[in-house]
């Protein structure tokens, strides 16, 4: 327990015992373009995850290939542009079952470096999730 860090919001972050690869896609805020990434999770909290990447990451919506801490979706909240390794922080998002299924369907259609189909609906669902979690 000596390695526990306190995040800026007063939330405890726990380092992972064994770092493992995490695969996810990012729908960038700039241009709503899909890109695939492989990162290492370095710490977890109840709100999110700290990651390391060998390449810089764009801010955007994260879609985990496999759930992390029970979450399928998140937002890249901060990133350190100096690296490698590039450090970043993901805040988990809770979507309704309907919105998660819709986003899963859209993600399955997305091809790397292409614009995501139907971005208006996705943005509306994400804004609702953020608003509900952060009144």
N, C-alpha and C positions, 0 to 999 in steps of 0.2 A: 504493500500500500504506500510505500515511500514515493513511488513515481507518479502519484495522482497529481494532476494539474488542475487548477481552477481557471475555467474560461472567463472571459471578460464579463459574462452575464452571471457569474457566480455558480456556474454549473461544473460539476466535477467531470474531468475527462480521464478515462482510464486507458493506459497504453495496452495494446494488444500483446498477448504473450508470444504469439508467433505471427509474424507478418505474412500475409498471404495476398495473392493477386486478386484484384477486383476488376471485373470488366463492366464498363458502362458506356452509354452514349450520352453526348451532350447536345441538346438543342440550344444553340447559341442565341443569346439575346440579340446579338448583332446579326441580322439576316435570317434568323430562324433556320440555320443550317445544321444538319445532323453530322456529328463526327464520333467515331469509336475510339475508346481509350482503355489502356490497361494501367492500373495504378496499384500502389500498396497502401492498405489501411494501416495507419500508425497509432491512432487512438480513437476511442468511441465515447460518446456520452448519450444521455437520454434524448438529446436534441439533434445530434449529428455525428459526423466522423471527420477526423483529420487524415489527409492523404498525402502521399508523395508520388510525384510523377517524373519521368525522365524527359518529358516535353512540357512546354508551357500549355496551360489550359485556358480556354475562353470561358467567361461567365455565361451561365445559362442553366437550363433545366437538366437535371441528371435523371437518366433512366437506367437503373441497375439491371444487369442481365440476370443476377440472382439476388434475392432480397438481402438487405443488410439491416440487422437489428429489427427485422420484420417489415422494413420499408422497401418499396419498389421505386420510389421517386424522391427527389430532393432538389435543392438549388445550390449551386456553387456560390457561396456567400462571400468568400474572400480568397485571394490568391497572392502568393509572393512571386513577383516576376523575376527574382534573381535565383539562379540555380545553375545547373542541376544539383541535387534534386530540387524540383519545384514543389513547394508546399502549398496546400489549399485546404479549405474547410467547406464541408457540405452540411447544410441544414436539411434534415429529413422533412418531407411533406406527407401529410395524410390526405389522401384523396378519397372521395366516395367510391364505392365499388363500381358504379356506373362510369364515373370519370376515369378511374384506373383502367377499366376494360377498354374504354374508348381510346385512351392514350396508348395502351398496349397495341391496339389494332393499327393506329397511325404509325407507331414506331416500327411495327413489323413491315410496313410498306416503305419506310424511309430507306434510302440508299445513302451511303456515306457521301458527304459534301453536296447533297441535294437539299433543297428547301423542304421542310416538313409540310405534308398536306394538311389542309384545313387548320391553319394556325389560329384563327379567331376563336374557334371553339376550345382549343387547347389553352390559349391564354385566359379565356374566361374561367375555365375550370381551375387553373392554377391560381388566379387571383382570388377566386372564392375560397380555395384551400388556405391560402396565406391569410386572408381576412378572417376566416373562422378560427385559425390557430392563434392569431395575434390581434385580438380585438382592440 
